[in-house]
Amino acid sequence: MAGKVKAKKNVDPVEKILEIVKTSLDDGKAEDVIVIDLEGKSSIASCMVVASGNSNRHVASLAENLQMKLKENGCSSISEGLEKADWVLVDAYDVIIHIFRPEVRDFYSLEKMWSAVKPR
């Protein structure tokens, strides 16, 4: 008697990307990682991730490793800001990731700008 084959559940692409992002940032020792749900609030993405690195080198490393992990998992992304690495934006289309040095993050206060949006 053959065993039953379980059907694979459909994986939400946003959740897939978000899991890759959170795992990559955690592995890279990113600090103060938050996820902001943008569903129904903005057309730019489904959610936004904000994180900090402790130096320009750490910020750049987090962004580069994240893009590598996304690519390995078949997800496209583009980035801006790697040259200075004070603030790197990684656009994974359904998920936008901002990686800052702490003082730059404090200055721009993206979390406050999106404070009316419930965290995910």
C-alpha positions in Angstrom: 0.0 0.0 0.0 1.5 3.3 -1.1 1.7 6.1 1.5 -0.3 9.3 1.1 1.4 12.2 -0.5 0.6 15.4 1.3 -0.1 18.3 -0.9 2.2 21.3 -0.4 0.3 24.3 1.0 0.5 27.4 -1.1 3.1 29.6 0.4 2.3 33.3 0.4 5.1 35.0 -1.5 5.2 37.9 1.0 5.5 35.5 3.9 8.3 33.6 2.1 10.3 36.8 1.5 9.6 38.0 5.0 10.9 34.8 6.5 14.1 35.0 4.4 14.6 38.6 5.5 14.1 38.0 9.2 16.3 34.9 9.1 19.1 36.7 7.2 19.0 39.8 9.5 19.0 37.6 12.6 21.9 35.5 11.3 23.8 38.8 10.6 23.1 40.1 14.1 21.0 43.0 13.0 19.6 45.1 15.9 16.1 46.3 16.6 14.4 44.6 13.7 10.7 45.5 13.3 8.2 44.6 10.6 5.5 47.1 9.7 2.4 45.8 7.8 1.5 48.1 4.9 -1.3 46.0 3.5 -4.2 48.4 2.6 -2.1 51.4 3.8 0.3 51.8 0.9 0.7 50.6 -2.7 4.5 50.5 -2.4 4.7 47.1 -0.7 2.9 44.7 1.6 5.3 45.3 4.4 8.4 47.1 5.5 11.2 45.9 7.6 13.4 48.3 9.5 16.7 47.2 11.1 20.0 48.6 12.4 23.6 47.6 11.9 26.3 48.9 14.3 28.6 50.4 11.6 28.7 51.2 7.9 30.5 47.9 7.3 27.8 46.0 9.3 25.0 47.7 7.4 26.6 46.9 4.0 27.2 43.3 5.0 23.6 42.8 6.2 22.3 44.2 2.9 24.6 42.2 0.7 24.0 38.9 2.6 20.2 39.6 2.5 20.3 40.1 -1.3 22.4 36.9 -1.7 19.8 34.9 0.4 16.9 36.4 -1.6 18.6 35.4 -4.9 19.4 31.9 -3.6 15.6 31.5 -2.9 14.5 32.8 -6.3 13.5 36.2 -5.1 14.5 39.4 -7.0 15.7 42.5 -5.2 17.5 45.8 -5.9 19.3 48.0 -3.5 20.4 51.6 -3.0 22.8 53.2 -0.6 25.6 50.5 -0.4 28.3 53.1 -1.3 27.9 55.0 2.0 26.0 52.3 3.9 24.5 54.8 6.4 21.1 53.7 5.1 20.6 50.8 2.7 17.3 50.2 1.1 16.7 46.7 -0.3 13.6 46.5 -2.4 12.3 42.9 -2.6 9.1 44.3 -4.3 6.5 43.0 -1.9 8.8 43.7 1.1 10.9 46.8 1.5 13.9 46.6 3.9 15.6 49.6 5.4 18.9 48.9 7.2 20.4 51.9 9.1 23.2 52.9 11.3 21.5 53.7 14.6 22.0 57.5 14.5 20.7 57.7 10.9 17.7 55.6 11.9 16.9 57.9 14.8 17.2 61.0 12.5 14.8 59.7 9.9 12.4 57.9 12.4 10.6 55.8 9.8 8.8 53.9 12.6 7.2 57.2 13.7 6.2 58.1 10.2 4.4 54.7 9.9 3.2 54.7 13.6 -0.4 54.6 12.5 0.3 51.3 10.8 0.0 48.3 13.0 3.3 46.3 13.3 3.2 42.7 11.8 
